[in-house]
Amino acid sequence: VYPNPRRTILVGHWSGEEQGLNGSRAFVADHPEVVVLPRVADSAAFQAWLPQARGKWVLTSFPQPTCRPDENWVKWGTPESVRRLAQTRDSARAEWDARVRNTGLAANVLPRRLEDAGALGIVTGNWNRGWGVNFTYAQARTLRAPTVDLSCEDYGLVYRLAENGQGPQLRVDADAELQGEVPVFNVFAEIRGRERPNEYVMLSAHFDSWDGASGATDNGTGTVTMMEAMRILKKVYPNPRRTILVGHWSGEEQGLNGSRAFVADHPEVVAGLQALFNQDNGTGRVSNVGMQGFTEAATFFRGWLSRVPEEIRRHIQVQAPGTPSAGGSDHSSFVCAGAPAFMLGSLSWDYGTYTWHTNRDTFDKIAFDDLRNNAVLTAMLAYLASEEPGRVSRARRTDLRNDRGETGVWPACQQPARSAAQSTR
């Protein structure tokens, strides 16, 4: 009487029911349902829904209405379609944000609560506005239930099927081994100073990366820059006036832990620091250097750059006096202590869209001509800072302002996380 149903009708005759519902439980495990984080009125309604998450994959990310970059829409679409897309996306985003907010839980707490309720796993889609790129960091907030991230349209497809009651199913092969606390470390190299061994010029980069790709531009290129600069210095400047150190930091992605630990453990280096040069924003040639709120640092920097070959220095702007960095990369760990530390800012090469913390941060994205430029520049700056007759001034700005125009203060140094229990993420 009903040979063509709208939805598939299944009948299950289960084995092993008397031994603990084994047959039906195996079916559920092998064919897990996918559900969307529900629309609820408030946290009480969300708590009432939570039992429905048991044994299911829960979609917890905003579904993008398009996976084309905005620049593609602007290039090919009519102004009307571009405006319509923006309006549709803004409206859908506001609705999704309200959906999350009404659970009464912060987005970074929500996955753990779903896990506690028995969810089989969490499904996310963290698109980064470019063709085929996803953010791949800080995703797993759970301890037992796996978190999987799908590409933009894969997530959109699964979302639409689930939202429309079409019963998508996921089968995931996810193996993990928890090894407890595992030691991590910084890596250093040193060329001892001949005249002022207790004053230091430091080169700086971090060697940890997110595992969605190989971490080529974040921060393999920074690490290679500093290694090559040290090779050059060792060959042509083996007896520097001041001690030259290079720090390759671990735990940068978890909160600058490696460099913060060094600052806390080595006050003698911080006190004797002449200058630190850090590189951590992609493969591009260095194009700007902020003075980090040190009011007299630009005099030194511009003097050094005047002795750098024109084909290298022509790309670089000095931003003075600048503002002190409170985070973001390892130079900040020294700036907060009042030590002159500078970020060698690079040209974009679409770093923020395509390689920073994404699944596309791979070897082929490196621009080796720019990398060579940066290694030579860094070696020259280290040489010039080492030979500088006087100490780089530590005079600071006193007219700092925050984003609201209020009087600001110099950033305070943060303590490093020295165990997983202390981790900031």
Secondary structure by P-SEA (a helix, b strand, c coil): cccccccbbbbbbcccccccaaaaaaaaaabbbbbcccccccaaaaaaaccccccbbbbcbbbbcccccaaaaaacccaaaaaaaaaaaaaaaaaaaaaaaaacccccaaaaaaaaacccbbbbbbccccccccccccccccccbbbbbbcaaaaaaaaaaaaaccbbbbbbbbbbbbbcbbbbbbbbcccccccccccbbbbbbbcccccccccccccaaaaaaaaaaaaaaaacccccccbbbbbbcccccccaaaaaaaaaacaaaaaaccbbbbbccccccccbbbcccccaaaaaaaaaaaaccccccccccccccbbbbccccaaaaaaaacccccccccccccccccccccccccccccaaaaaaaaaaaaaaaaaaaaacccccccccccccccccccccccbbbbbcccccccccc
